[in-house]
Amino acid sequence: MSTLRNLAEEHTRLRPADIDHLHRIAGDWQLLSDLSFADLLLWVPVDGDGAFLCVAQVRPTTAPTAYLDDQVGRIVGGPEVAHLEVAHRQGRIWREGDPVWYGDVPARHEAIPVRLRTTDGEAGEVIAVVGRDTNLSTARTPSQLELNYLTTADDLAQMIADGTFPPPRHPGETTSAPRVGDGLVRLDAGGKVTYASPNAQSAYRRLGYASHLVGEDLAALHRRLASDPLEGTDAANGILAALRGEAPPRREIDARGATMLTRALPLMPAGVPIGALVLVRDITEVRRRDRALITKDATIREIHHRVKNNLQTVAALLRLQARRVSMPEARVALEESVRRVASIALVHETLSMSSDEAVEFDGIVDRVASAATEVAATEATVGMRREGSFGVLPAEVATSLVMVLNELLLNAVEHGFPPDTETPAGPTGPGTPAPGTQAPAAAGPPARPAPEVVLSAHRFRKMLHVSVTDNGRGLPPDFDAERGGNLGLQIVRALVTGELRGTIELRDGAKGGTEATLVVPLVRNAPEGRPAG
């Protein structure tokens, strides 16, 4: 199904600012739908033929819907949209007419013009119409709650027609909470409570207020209830700002171990401030879980920090032991172990600074690659380059992959460019002619390219594709790709096929040198023996 923006751009001449305003309405109109006990449909006029196109729809959570089928994308015209035409042409809310039938469902039509206010605050032209269609099959005598809901809905509908609803959204805020069913409080122009829903009353009881809310000065009540005086002042100022016609950000109030989220909205039908609407939600359990998660995250980060410290201690002990060993083979083996332990410590160091069990892997692999060129046993100056990005990887993938890449990069440097490899002369190396003299004619074979190792990575269909390519001397003629290689390659095969559940292939490069390619699934819950993705 096409989005609101796509439909509007395809069928209308609405400006980007107009479409943005329609998006704001569609992002906040669940409130109006629930207060109205009605479906809301956003209609825009189609160019040239007097028809209207439905670009968005929302159903109420407080009443049965009038439409079983989705109406988005539907174009209608003629008598069926006469009420929309009146609202669009005359710029007023249309409430006349008899009930209509949608199949077996009787419904009442209303049409609310949508205006976007100009930059100087004046009411602009009508850019769309909101259809408010109520299912009448369950009509009955409304309760006090329903009457207050409907009265508030009419005020918000007038504000849509005036261009003052919805209010601008504050950065980082969503429209998910609180909702009408969580708790609703209506205030008069003086800030006194004229109505509080049962759920709102219960939420305030959790904060320690046992009396009935009607007649209370809500701003003053927030100051009294809040455990933190500054928090209470902020919540009270939010109420006062809404009474002045502003739309303050959501506020939280903590009292007696309970937490309540509040959202204050001004009520200004026809531009006249008549009070405010305050939505409240008891979020005590949500905040308790948040605190538990924060504590858990801090514990996990501390564990990673200690693991990193322990690994660095092990690496230091191995390094100390390597200095005391007289056998060259034993010293080399210990130094290799130091590098392997240090590469794992890099992952845990990154995890200790992260808020989740995932790491930004590019920084880690860049440090490993730099270390490989510095410690590798070769006399050649080998360049190291990365192409593409690994992105964010789960910790269980990163820990094994960093060891694999550490071994492959070291092998590429040491075995691709062993100590007897000749390096090409640089611009100031032997054989460079003195300034002002002409170079002699080239003789012998062309100069070999500068030693280089390229590490590339990209993602495709939930798989990570990695290659380590060098332009060195290539694989030995008798190399067995399945069983050949040193201890490092044996570790690589074991980690790739075991921990990472991927595949690895070693082969001669297309332009010389050696190429190692890995394919690793990024989804970790695949069945055993079959990579995910």
C-alpha positions as CSV (number, residue, x, y, z in Angstrom):
1,M,0.0,0.0,0.0
2,S,1.3,3.4,-0.9
3,T,2.2,5.9,1.8
4,L,0.4,9.2,2.5
5,R,3.2,11.1,0.9
6,N,3.3,8.9,-2.2
7,L,-0.5,9.1,-2.8
8,A,-0.6,12.9,-2.3
9,E,2.4,13.6,-4.6
10,E,0.9,11.3,-7.3
11,H,-2.7,12.6,-7.3
12,T,-2.6,16.2,-6.0
13,R,-0.7,19.4,-6.2
14,L,-0.2,19.8,-2.5
15,R,3.0,21.5,-1.4
16,P,5.6,19.7,0.7
17,A,4.6,21.8,3.7
18,D,1.0,20.8,3.2
19,I,1.9,17.1,3.1
20,D,4.1,17.5,6.2
21,H,1.1,18.9,8.1
22,L,-1.1,16.0,7.0
23,H,1.6,13.7,8.3
24,R,1.5,15.5,11.7
25,I,-2.3,15.0,11.8
26,A,-2.0,11.3,10.9
27,G,0.7,10.9,13.6
28,D,-1.5,12.4,16.4
29,W,-5.1,11.7,15.4
30,Q,-5.6,8.4,17.3
31,L,-6.4,10.8,20.2
32,L,-9.2,12.4,18.2
33,S,-10.5,9.0,17.0
34,D,-10.7,7.6,20.5
35,L,-12.4,10.6,21.9
36,S,-14.9,10.6,19.0
37,F,-15.6,6.9,19.1
38,A,-15.3,7.2,15.4
39,D,-13.1,6.2,12.4
40,L,-11.1,9.1,10.9
41,L,-10.3,9.2,7.2
42,L,-8.0,11.8,5.6
43,W,-9.3,12.9,2.2
44,V,-7.5,15.1,-0.3
45,P,-9.1,16.6,-3.4
46,V,-8.0,15.0,-6.7
47,D,-7.1,17.4,-9.4
48,G,-9.6,18.3,-12.0
49,D,-12.6,15.9,-11.4
50,G,-14.1,16.8,-8.1
51,A,-13.3,13.5,-6.5
52,F,-11.5,12.8,-3.2
53,L,-8.7,10.4,-2.4
54,C,-8.3,8.7,1.0
55,V,-4.6,8.9,2.0
56,A,-4.8,7.8,5.6
57,Q,-7.2,6.0,8.0
58,V,-7.4,5.3,11.7
59,R,-9.9,3.2,13.7
60,P,-11.0,3.9,17.3
61,T,-9.8,1.7,20.2
62,T,-12.9,2.9,22.2
63,A,-15.7,1.8,19.8
64,P,-16.4,-0.6,16.9
65,T,-15.2,0.5,13.5
66,A,-17.5,1.7,10.8
67,Y,-15.2,0.2,8.1
68,L,-14.1,-3.4,8.0
69,D,-12.1,-2.8,4.8
70,D,-9.2,-0.5,4.5
71,Q,-10.1,2.8,2.7
72,V,-6.6,4.1,2.0
73,G,-6.1,4.6,-1.8
74,R,-9.8,4.7,-2.5
75,I,-11.0,7.5,-4.9
76,V,-14.7,8.5,-4.7
77,G,-16.8,11.2,-6.2
78,G,-20.3,12.3,-6.8
79,P,-23.0,12.3,-4.1
80,E,-20.9,10.1,-1.9
81,V,-18.5,13.0,-1.2
82,A,-21.0,15.9,-1.0
83,H,-20.2,16.4,2.7
84,L,-16.5,16.5,1.9
85,E,-17.0,19.0,-0.8
86,V,-19.0,21.3,1.5
87,A,-16.3,21.2,4.2
88,H,-13.6,21.8,1.6
89,R,-15.3,24.6,-0.3
90,Q,-16.9,26.4,2.7
91,G,-14.1,25.8,5.2
92,R,-16.5,24.7,8.0
93,I,-17.3,21.5,9.9
94,W,-20.2,19.6,8.3
95,R,-22.5,17.7,10.6
96,E,-25.8,17.7,8.6
97,G,-27.4,14.8,6.9
98,D,-29.0,11.4,7.7
99,P,-27.1,8.3,8.7
100,V,-25.7,6.2,5.8
101,W,-25.1,2.5,5.5
102,Y,-21.9,0.6,4.8
103,G,-23.2,-2.9,4.2
104,D,-25.0,-3.8,7.4
105,V,-23.4,-1.0,9.5
106,P,-25.3,2.4,9.9
107,A,-22.9,5.3,10.3
108,R,-23.0,9.1,10.8
109,H,-20.9,11.3,8.5
110,E,-19.0,14.4,9.6
111,A,-16.4,16.4,7.7
112,I,-13.7,18.5,9.3
113,P,-11.7,20.9,7.0
114,V,-7.9,20.8,7.5
115,R,-6.0,24.1,7.4
116,L,-2.3,24.8,7.6
117,R,-1.6,28.1,9.3
118,T,0.6,30.6,7.5
119,T,3.9,31.8,8.7
120,D,2.4,34.9,10.2
121,G,-0.1,32.8,12.2
122,E,-3.2,33.4,10.0
123,A,-5.5,30.6,9.1
124,G,-4.6,29.3,5.6
125,E,-6.6,27.7,2.9
126,V,-8.2,24.3,3.3
127,I,-5.8,21.6,2.1
128,A,-7.7,18.4,3.0
129,V,-10.8,17.1,4.9
130,V,-11.0,14.7,7.8
131,G,-14.0,12.5,7.6
132,R,-15.3,11.5,11.0
133,D,-17.6,8.4,10.6
134,T,-19.3,6.9,13.7
135,N,-20.7,3.4,13.8
136,L,-24.2,3.7,15.1
137,S,-25.0,0.0,15.5
138,T,-24.2,0.2,19.3
139,A,-25.8,3.6,19.9
140,R,-27.0,4.1,23.5
141,T,-27.4,6.8,26.1
142,P,-23.9,8.2,26.7
143,S,-22.3,8.1,30.1
144,Q,-20.5,11.1,31.8
145,L,-17.2,9.7,30.4
146,E,-18.5,9.5,26.9
147,L,-20.0,13.0,27.0
148,N,-16.7,14.5,28.2
149,Y,-14.8,12.5,25.5
150,L,-17.2,13.8,22.8
151,T,-17.0,17.4,24.0
152,T,-13.2,17.3,24.0
153,A,-13.3,15.7,20.6
154,D,-15.4,18.5,19.2
155,D,-12.9,21.1,20.6
156,L,-10.0,19.3,18.9
157,A,-12.0,19.0,15.7
158,Q,-12.5,22.8,15.6
159,M,-8.7,23.2,16.3
160,I,-8.0,21.1,13.2
161,A,-10.3,23.4,11.2
162,D,-8.5,26.4,12.7
163,G,-5.0,24.9,11.9
164,T,-3.9,24.8,15.6
165,F,-4.0,21.0,16.0
166,P,-1.9,19.0,16.2
167,P,0.8,21.0,18.1
168,P,4.4,20.8,17.0
169,R,6.2,17.7,18.2
170,H,9.1,18.0,20.5
171,P,12.4,16.3,19.4
172,G,12.6,12.7,20.5
173,E,8.9,12.4,21.4
174,T,6.6,9.8,19.9
175,T,2.8,9.6,19.8
176,S,2.5,6.2,21.5
177,A,1.8,7.3,25.1
178,P,-0.2,8.3,26.9
179,R,-3.5,7.3,25.2
180,V,-7.1,8.3,26.0
181,G,-7.7,5.0,27.7
182,D,-4.7,5.4,30.0
183,G,-6.3,8.4,31.7
184,L,-7.9,11.7,30.8
185,V,-8.2,14.9,32.8
186,R,-10.0,18.0,31.5
187,L,-9.2,21.5,32.9
188,D,-11.1,24.8,32.7
189,A,-9.4,28.0,31.7
190,G,-8.3,28.5,35.4
191,G,-6.6,25.2,35.6
192,K,-9.2,23.5,37.8
193,V,-10.2,19.9,37.0
194,T,-13.7,19.6,35.5
195,Y,-13.5,15.9,34.7
196,A,-11.1,13.0,35.4
197,S,-11.6,9.5,34.0
198,P,-11.5,6.5,36.3
199,N,-8.1,5.5,35.0
200,A,-6.8,9.0,35.6
201,Q,-8.1,8.9,39.1
202,S,-6.4,5.6,39.8
203,A,-3.1,6.9,38.4
204,Y,-3.2,9.8,40.9
205,R,-4.0,7.5,43.7
206,R,-0.8,5.6,43.0
207,L,1.0,8.9,43.5
208,G,-0.6,9.3,46.9
209,Y,-3.7,11.5,46.2
210,A,-6.8,9.7,47.5
211,S,-9.4,12.4,47.1
212,H,-11.4,13.1,44.0
213,L,-9.7,15.3,41.4
214,V,-12.7,17.4,40.3
215,G,-12.2,21.0,41.5
216,E,-8.5,20.6,42.2
217,D,-5.9,23.0,40.8
218,L,-3.8,20.5,38.9
219,A,-0.6,22.5,38.6
220,A,-0.6,23.1,42.4
221,L,-1.4,19.4,42.9
222,H,1.6,18.3,40.8
223,R,3.9,20.5,43.0
224,R,2.6,18.9,46.2
225,L,2.8,15.3,45.0
226,A,6.2,15.2,43.3
227,S,9.0,13.7,45.4
228,D,11.5,16.0,43.7
229,P,10.5,19.7,44.0
230,L,12.2,20.5,40.7
231,E,10.3,17.7,38.9
232,G,7.0,19.0,40.5
233,T,7.7,22.5,39.3
234,D,8.4,21.3,35.8
235,A,5.2,19.3,35.7
236,A,3.2,22.3,37.0
237,N,4.8,24.6,34.5
238,G,3.8,22.3,31.8
239,I,0.1,22.5,32.9
240,L,0.3,26.3,33.0
241,A,1.9,26.4,29.5
242,A,-0.9,24.4,28.1
243,L,-3.5,26.8,29.7
244,R,-1.6,29.6,27.9
245,G,-2.1,27.9,24.5
246,E,1.3,26.3,24.3
247,A,2.1,22.6,23.8
248,P,4.8,21.6,26.4
249,P,6.8,18.3,26.2
250,R,5.7,15.3,28.2
251,R,6.6,15.3,31.8
252,E,7.0,12.5,34.4
253,I,6.1,12.7,38.1
254,D,7.6,10.4,40.7
255,A,5.9,10.1,44.1
256,R,5.8,7.3,46.7
257,G,7.6,4.9,44.5
258,A,5.2,5.4,41.6
259,T,5.8,7.2,38.2
260,M,3.2,8.9,36.1
261,L,3.7,10.2,32.5
262,T,1.6,13.3,31.6
263,R,0.9,15.1,28.4
264,A,-0.8,18.5,28.4
265,L,-2.6,19.8,25.3
266,P,-4.2,23.3,25.0
267,L,-7.9,23.5,24.1
268,M,-8.4,26.6,21.9
269,P,-11.4,26.1,19.6
270,A,-11.8,29.2,17.3
271,G,-8.6,30.6,18.9
272,V,-10.2,31.0,22.3
273,P,-8.3,29.3,25.3
274,I,-10.9,27.4,27.2
275,G,-8.7,25.1,29.2
276,A,-6.4,22.1,28.6
277,L,-6.5,18.4,28.1
278,V,-4.2,16.3,30.2
279,L,-3.5,12.7,29.4
280,V,-1.9,10.6,32.1
281,R,-0.4,7.1,32.2
282,D,0.9,5.0,35.1
283,I,4.4,3.9,34.0
284,T,5.7,2.6,37.3
285,E,6.3,-0.9,36.0
286,V,7.9,0.5,32.8
287,R,10.4,2.6,34.8
288,R,11.1,-0.3,37.2
289,R,12.1,-2.5,34.2
290,D,14.1,0.4,32.7
291,R,16.1,0.7,36.0
292,A,16.6,-3.1,36.0
293,L,17.9,-3.0,32.4
294,I,20.2,-0.2,33.2
295,T,21.6,-2.1,36.1
296,K,22.0,-5.2,34.0
297,D,23.7,-3.3,31.2
298,A,26.1,-1.7,33.7
299,T,26.9,-5.1,35.1
300,I,27.5,-6.6,31.6
301,R,29.8,-3.7,30.7
302,E,31.7,-4.2,33.9
303,I,32.1,-7.9,33.1
304,H,33.5,-7.0,29.7
305,H,35.9,-4.5,31.3
306,R,37.2,-7.1,33.7
307,V,37.5,-9.8,30.9
308,K,39.5,-7.2,28.9
309,N,41.8,-6.5,31.9
310,N,42.3,-10.3,32.5
311,L,43.1,-10.9,28.8
312,Q,45.6,-8.1,28.9
313,T,47.2,-9.6,32.0
314,V,47.4,-13.0,30.3
315,A,49.0,-11.3,27.2
316,A,51.5,-9.6,29.5
317,L,52.4,-12.8,31.2
318,L,52.9,-14.6,27.8
319,R,55.0,-11.7,26.6
320,L,57.1,-11.9,29.7
321,Q,57.5,-15.6,29.3
322,A,58.5,-15.2,25.6
323,R,61.4,-12.9,26.6
324,R,62.8,-15.6,28.9
325,V,62.5,-18.5,26.4
326,S,65.8,-19.3,24.6
327,M,64.2,-21.5,21.9
328,P,63.2,-19.4,18.9
329,E,60.3,-21.6,18.0
330,A,58.9,-21.3,21.5
331,R,59.3,-17.6,21.5
332,V,57.5,-17.2,18.2
333,A,54.6,-19.4,19.4
334,L,54.2,-17.3,22.6
335,E,54.3,-14.1,20.6
336,E,51.6,-15.4,18.3
337,S,49.5,-16.3,21.4
338,V,50.0,-12.7,22.7
339,R,48.6,-11.3,19.5
340,R,45.6,-13.6,19.5
341,V,44.7,-12.8,23.1
342,A,45.2,-9.1,22.4
343,S,42.8,-9.2,19.5
344,I,40.1,-10.7,21.6
345,A,40.7,-8.1,24.3
346,L,40.0,-5.4,21.7
347,V,36.4,-6.7,21.3
348,H,35.8,-6.8,25.0
349,E,37.2,-3.3,25.4
350,T,34.7,-2.1,22.8
351,L,31.8,-4.0,24.5
352,S,32.7,-2.5,27.9
353,M,32.0,1.0,26.4
354,S,28.8,-0.1,24.6
355,S,25.2,-0.2,25.9
356,D,24.4,-3.5,24.2
357,E,25.9,-6.7,23.1
358,A,27.0,-5.4,19.7
359,V,30.1,-3.6,18.5
360,E,31.0,-1.2,15.7
361,F,33.5,-3.5,14.1
362,D,35.3,-1.2,11.6
363,G,37.3,0.5,14.4
364,I,38.4,-2.9,15.8
365,V,39.5,-4.4,12.5
366,D,41.4,-1.2,11.6
367,R,43.4,-1.5,14.8
368,V,44.0,-5.2,14.2
369,A,45.2,-4.5,10.7
370,S,47.5,-1.8,11.8
371,A,49.0,-4.1,14.4
372,A,49.5,-6.8,11.8
373,T,51.8,-4.7,9.7
374,E,53.8,-3.6,12.7
375,V,54.5,-7.0,14.3
376,A,54.6,-9.2,11.3
377,A,58.0,-10.9,10.6
378,T,58.8,-9.3,7.3
379,E,61.3,-6.8,6.0
380,A,58.9,-5.4,3.4
381,T,56.8,-2.2,4.0
382,V,53.3,-3.5,3.5
383,G,50.4,-1.1,2.9
384,M,47.1,-2.0,4.5
385,R,43.7,-0.8,3.1
386,R,40.1,-1.5,4.0
387,E,37.2,-1.3,1.5
388,G,33.6,-1.3,2.6
389,S,32.2,-1.5,6.1
390,F,31.5,-4.4,8.5
391,G,29.0,-2.3,10.4
392,V,27.6,-3.3,13.8
393,L,28.2,-7.0,14.6
394,P,26.8,-9.1,17.5
395,A,29.4,-9.8,20.2
396,E,29.5,-13.6,19.5
397,V,30.3,-12.9,15.8
398,A,32.8,-10.1,16.5
399,T,34.8,-12.1,19.0
400,S,35.5,-15.0,16.6
401,L,35.8,-12.9,13.5
402,V,38.5,-10.7,15.0
403,M,40.6,-13.7,15.7
404,V,40.0,-15.0,12.1
405,L,41.0,-11.7,10.5
406,N,44.0,-11.3,12.8
407,E,45.3,-14.6,11.5
408,L,44.5,-13.9,7.9
409,L,46.1,-10.5,7.9
410,L,49.3,-11.8,9.6
411,N,49.5,-14.7,7.2
412,A,49.0,-12.3,4.2
413,V,51.9,-10.0,5.4
414,E,54.3,-12.7,6.6
415,H,53.8,-15.4,3.9
416,G,52.8,-13.1,1.0
417,F,55.9,-10.9,1.6
418,P,58.5,-13.0,3.5
419,P,61.8,-11.5,4.6
420,D,63.5,-12.3,1.3
421,T,60.9,-10.4,-0.7
422,E,62.3,-7.4,-2.7
423,T,60.5,-4.1,-2.3
424,P,60.3,-1.7,-5.1
425,A,62.5,1.3,-5.0
426,G,60.8,4.4,-3.9
427,P,61.1,7.8,-5.6
428,T,64.3,8.6,-3.6
429,G,65.6,5.0,-3.4
430,P,68.6,3.4,-5.2
431,G,68.7,4.1,-8.9
432,T,66.7,7.4,-8.8
433,P,68.4,9.9,-11.1
434,A,69.7,13.1,-9.6
435,P,67.5,16.2,-10.1
436,G,68.0,17.8,-13.5
437,T,69.3,14.6,-15.1
438,Q,67.5,12.3,-17.5
439,A,66.7,8.8,-16.3
440,P,68.3,6.0,-18.3
441,A,66.2,3.8,-20.5
442,A,64.4,1.1,-18.6
443,A,66.1,-2.3,-18.6
444,G,65.0,-5.7,-17.4
445,P,61.5,-6.6,-16.1
446,P,59.0,-3.9,-15.0
447,A,59.0,-2.8,-11.4
448,R,56.8,-4.9,-9.1
449,P,53.8,-3.1,-7.4
450,A,54.2,-1.9,-3.9
451,P,53.3,-4.6,-1.3
452,E,49.7,-4.2,-0.3
453,V,47.0,-6.1,1.6
454,V,43.3,-5.2,0.9
455,L,40.6,-6.1,3.4
456,S,37.1,-5.8,2.0
457,A,33.6,-6.4,3.5
458,H,30.0,-6.0,2.4
459,R,26.6,-7.3,3.5
460,F,24.2,-9.1,1.2
461,R,21.0,-10.9,2.2
462,K,21.9,-11.2,5.9
463,M,25.3,-12.6,5.0
464,L,28.7,-10.9,5.7
465,H,31.1,-11.3,2.8
466,V,34.8,-10.7,3.7
467,S,38.0,-11.0,1.6
468,V,41.7,-10.6,2.5
469,T,43.7,-10.1,-0.7
470,D,47.5,-9.5,-1.1
471,N,49.7,-9.0,-4.2
472,G,52.5,-11.1,-2.8
473,R,54.0,-14.3,-4.0
474,G,50.8,-16.4,-3.8
475,L,50.2,-19.9,-2.4
476,P,52.9,-22.6,-2.6
477,P,52.4,-25.0,-5.5
478,D,51.8,-28.0,-3.2
479,F,49.4,-26.1,-0.9
480,D,46.4,-28.2,0.2
481,A,43.4,-25.8,0.7
482,E,41.6,-28.3,3.0
483,R,44.4,-29.4,5.3
484,G,47.4,-27.3,4.5
485,G,48.7,-24.3,6.5
486,N,50.1,-23.5,9.9
487,L,48.4,-23.4,13.3
488,G,46.9,-20.0,12.5
489,L,45.1,-21.4,9.4
490,Q,43.9,-24.3,11.4
491,I,42.4,-21.9,14.0
492,V,40.8,-19.9,11.2
493,R,39.1,-23.0,9.7
494,A,37.9,-24.2,13.1
495,L,36.4,-20.7,14.0
496,V,34.8,-20.1,10.6
497,T,33.1,-23.5,10.2
498,G,32.4,-23.9,13.9
499,E,31.7,-20.7,15.9
500,L,30.8,-18.6,12.9
501,R,29.0,-21.3,10.9
502,G,30.3,-19.9,7.7
503,T,32.6,-20.9,4.9
504,I,36.2,-20.0,3.9
505,E,38.2,-20.4,0.7
506,L,41.9,-19.8,0.0
507,R,43.0,-19.4,-3.6
508,D,45.5,-17.6,-5.8
509,G,44.4,-14.1,-6.6
510,A,43.2,-13.2,-10.1
511,K,46.2,-10.7,-10.5
512,G,48.7,-12.7,-8.4
513,G,49.0,-13.0,-4.7
514,T,46.6,-14.8,-2.5
515,E,42.9,-14.2,-1.7
516,A,41.0,-15.5,1.3
517,T,37.2,-15.2,1.2
518,L,34.8,-15.7,4.0
519,V,31.0,-15.8,4.1
520,V,29.4,-15.5,7.5
521,P,25.7,-15.6,8.4
522,L,24.6,-12.6,10.5
523,V,21.5,-14.4,11.9
524,R,22.5,-16.6,14.7
525,N,19.5,-18.8,15.2
526,A,19.8,-20.8,12.0
527,P,19.4,-24.6,12.3
528,E,22.6,-26.5,12.9
529,G,24.5,-27.3,9.7
530,R,22.6,-24.8,7.5
531,P,23.7,-21.1,7.4
532,A,20.9,-18.5,7.9
533,G,20.0,-15.9,5.4
